[in-house]
Amino acid sequence: MKFQVGTAGELTVDRSLCIGSGQCVLAAADVFDQDDDEGLVEVVVPEIDPVIADDVIQAADGCPSQALRYLAS
């Protein structure tokens, strides 16, 4: 799944790589959660506000399985 972060960049989420560590939730709880069944990453907003782009970048950088990837515009 791909999500635009305003004009700041694009976030790609690959749940098949997720190991459920929860680092994304710790970095950006307004954007990420973990599903109840497997504990895998979920994006809980339809659009990612560019104001919190730094949190999203931190979440992507801290993902141990690289399930989150951030590409700046």
N, C-alpha and C positions, 0 to 999 in steps of 0.2 A: 504494500500500500504506500502511496506517496501523498505527502501533505505539503502544501505551500506554507512557508513562514513569511507571509506578506511578500515583500520584495527582497527579503534578506536571504532567502535560500529555500531549499527543499529537504524535507525529512523523508527517508525511506524506512519503513518498518517491515521486517521479515520475521513473522511469528514462528516460522519453521526453524529459525536459528535461536530463538529465545530459550534460555534455560531457567527463567523465573527468578533471577537474583534480586530483582526489585530495585536496583540502583537507579533506574529511570524514574521510579515513583519518588524516591528520596530527592532526586535532583529537580524534578518538575511535576509535583503532585497535581497541579492544575491541568496538566496535559495527559499524564499517563496514569494507568491503574493496572492491576493484574486481574485476570478473569478468575472466577470462583472455582472452575473445574480443574484447570491445570496450572494456574498461577502465571500464565503467559501475559506478555505486554498487551495492553489495549490503549488506544488513543481515545480519550473521552470527550474531545471537543471536535466540532465539525471543521473549524479553521483554527490554525495556530496563530495567535496574536504575535506580531513581530516584537512587541514590547518585552516578551519573555523569551526571545530568541537565545539569549545567553544561557538560560536554564535548559533549553532544548539541546543546545550544543554541548553543555556539560553532561546531560543525560546520554547523548550519543557517544561522547568521548569516554564515558565511564561504563559503557555497556561491555561486559566481559565476553559476550558471545558475538558482538558486532551485529546484533539484530537491528540496531538503530544506526543509521548513517545519515549524516548531515552534510549537504553540499551547499556551500555559499554561492550566491548569485554573482 
